[in-house]
Amino acid sequence: MELDIIKSTDSEVAELIEKELERQRNTLELIASENFTSKAVMAACGTVLTNKYAEGKPHKRFYNGCENVDAIEELAQKRCCELFGVEHANVQPHSGAQANMAVFLYALKPGDTVLGMDLSNGGHLSHGSPVNFSGMYFNIVSYGVNENGEIDYEDVEKKALECKPKMIICGASNYSKIIDFKRFKEIADKVGAYLMADIAHIAALVATGEHPSPAEYADFVTTTTHKTLRGPRGGIVMCKQEHALGIDKAVFPGIQGGPLEHIIAAKAVALKEALKPEFKEYAKQIIKNAKALADSLMSNGMDIIGNGTENHLMTLDLRKYGKTGKDIANVLEEVGITANKNTVPNDPQSPFVTSGIRLGVPALTTRGLKEDDMKEVGEIIALAVLNSDDKEKLAQLRERSQKLCDKYPLY
Ligand SMILES: *Cc1c(COP(=O)(O)O)cnc(C)c1O
C-alpha cells in the first residue's frame, strides 16, 4: 500500500524498498543489533508528524502548533520511565551515539578522563574510540575482557584508582555475560566518578527483568530503541531528576536541532508494546533461543567465546579453523544468513578481518523461531564454516535456511 504510493512518484526507490523487503523475508537475520518492528511502529514513522518543527521540550517549544506532538512526546517519556523504572527520560536523541554524546556534553569537559570498554573487546565506538569525537576530545582509558570474554572487575577497579576518571562507562555492543552494574557503581563511588550505563543492546532484557537493571546505580542510562527494544531507529537518555535539566539542554540545543517527532511517536508505540506481557515472553524466548543456538554450535564442534551466553548474543571463535570473520560472514551470506564479523579477545587479525562472528537472536525470535529452529540454525552455521569452499554443500545449506524463512513468514 505505502509502496504503491511511493511507486507512483519514484519507481526506482520503490523497487529497491521492495527488494529489501524480499531480502529480509528470505534471509535469516543474525545481526545482534537488528530486529523487526511491528507494523504499528513502522506506520508511526511514516506519518504527518514528520512535517512538524518542535525544537525544545513539551510545553517549552520554540514553535507554535505543538500541542499534539507535546502530548505524543510526553507519552513516550512516561512509558519509558515506567518501563525502565527511571526518574527522567529524554526521548529526542536521533540515535544511540547521539544519546551518548549528550551525556558526554553534560557530564564532562574536554580533556576529562573517561574509563570505558575497548571497542575491540566489545565496547562501542562512542565509548572513546580514537576515531569518534569521544576519543578525540577526552582522555580515554580502556578496560577489556579476558579470554573467557568476561570483564575483569578487579582490573576495572585498578584502572579506575590509577586514572581517577570523571566518568566510567559500562554496557557493550558485543558482550555475552551479565553486566554487574552494582559492582561498577561501587568502583565509580570509590573514585567519585559518574557512572553511565549504555544498555543499547540489552534494553529489552533489562526492561523485562531478564538482565539486572542499572537504573538504581547509574547516573545516566542510555539506549537505542531499535535493537532488542524493537522500536524505530533512535536513542534515549535516562537519568536521575537532578541531571534532567542538564541532559535536556545537552540534547537540545547542545547537539541536536529539531526532534524527529514521527520517530518519537514510533518510540511511544514501541514502548507501549514493550510494557505488554507478550514482550516479557519475547525477552524470555530470546534467552532460550540464544542458549539453544550456542548449544547447537558447540555440539557441532564450534568454539563460542566464554562457552555460551547469558543474553541475546554470542561470538563464534574461528581461530581453530584458521578462518577469518570477514570470509565466514560472506560464506554465511551465501547460505542465507546475515551476521557480522567481530574481533575475539586478543584477536590476531585486524578489526577489518577479525577471527570471529557475532551472532544474535533477537530478530529471529521476533520472527517466531524457537529452540528447535535454533538447533537447525546452529547446524547450518557450523556446516557452512566446515564446508566453506564446497559450493554444492553451501547451496544445500541455503535451501535449509530458506525452509526456515518460509516456515516463519515476515510482514
Ligand atoms: C548500537 C550501539 C550504540 C549506537 O547506536 P546508534 O543508534 O547506531 O548510534 C551505542 N552504544 C552501544 C553499546 C551500541 O551497541
The ligand as a Gaussian input file, in Angstrom:
#p B3LYP/6-31G(d) Opt

LIG

0 1
 C       24.437000       0.319000      18.792000
 C       25.083000       0.944000      19.950000
 C       25.159000       2.328000      20.079000
 C       24.863000       3.300000      18.962000
 O       23.659000       3.275000      18.393000
 P       23.409000       4.035000      17.002000
 O       21.930000       4.203000      17.003000
 O       23.954000       3.174000      15.934000
 O       24.109000       5.348000      17.071000
 C       25.675000       2.856000      21.250000
 N       26.100000       2.048000      22.234000
 C       26.065000       0.713000      22.131000
 C       26.557000      -0.112000      23.273000
 C       25.573000       0.111000      20.979000
 O       25.579000      -1.213000      20.873000

